[in-house]
């Protein structure tokens, strides 16, 4: 999106791929201001459904992750539960190493056996480093072996600029993430594990008689926020990954290297509000259109999208746009169902905003030689 005022005049009727859109002549004014500047080292705002970046600053800068590491630790655990290799009911024995792990704690006791589900909630809600190490050891025998799982899953998710060296996020010189990669991980968590994601919105958790509150303060101040995780070390600064859903739009934000708990909270609120205020998502599921076709036993053919598509535009712009079908230059018979035959182009006053591939929804066999000859000479 251009960060400038867009003033457009529309004619009374716009012919679209979906029919005729009747409009009065008017000036459609869209103001999309420049994305906010915040006092953090790096940030990104991502539209969950389309995967489009709404705003960012230094999104590929490598930063110390702190407790954001636990997002990957949890993702691995969730995946192994899904695969049936471990269970929420597993009994996990707490080692001396897990018990002694510094930083934020769930206060597990050495030698005690604790249910895996309890440790997971302790890690996610309380940010317990001891819980993270205990989970890693239960799954892989050692935390070092578990780290191999973390990096392999990061690779599978295409987190190309991240590396993990422990399960908790405690400082390590070779451990780093980027805002872009963490947004990918947050999206994958929401998409792949909807049964576990609600834990990230749980405001408090009690273990061993000790109640601890979730450190994500937005859970109290913004009812649309339902996750995900905070993190802090001296090297990393104050980090916050958040996700919010308003009406039919979900945004994911990542703020890295902020200066305080209050700053990361207000900065995240600022960039989320920016995304929701000035942009909207639209899901295009079908076209319901037939086009004429020459050289075939059929006179027309059904076309559409291979899969539903979600796009992001300036708020209010979609309803004033044109949807135009553009066929490939080499489009000819025979046509097989599923063939890519062109694009649906969404335009605003002649400017192409989005281009989506179109396929044939049915076969169009080639007609006989004489039929094609008669078509060519216009009979």
Secondary structure, DSSP 8 states (H G I E B T S, - for coil): --SSEEEEEE-SEEEETTEEEE--SEEEEEE-------SSSEEEEEETTT--EEEEESTT--B--GGGHHHHHHHHHHHHHHTTSS-TT-EEE--HHHHH--SS-----TT-EEEHHHHHHHHHHS--HHHHHHHHHHHHSSHHHHHHHHHHHHHHTT-TT-B-S-SS----TT-BB-HHHHHHHHHHHHHH-HHHHGGGG--EEEETTEEEE-S-THHHH-TTEEEEEEEEETTTEEEEEEEEEETTEEEEEEEEEESSHHHHHHHHHHHHHHHHHHEEEEEE----EEEE-SSBSSSEEEEE-SS-EEEEEETT-GGG-EEEEEE-TT--S-B-TT-EEEEEEEEETTEEEEEEEEEESS-B-B--HHHHHHHHTT-
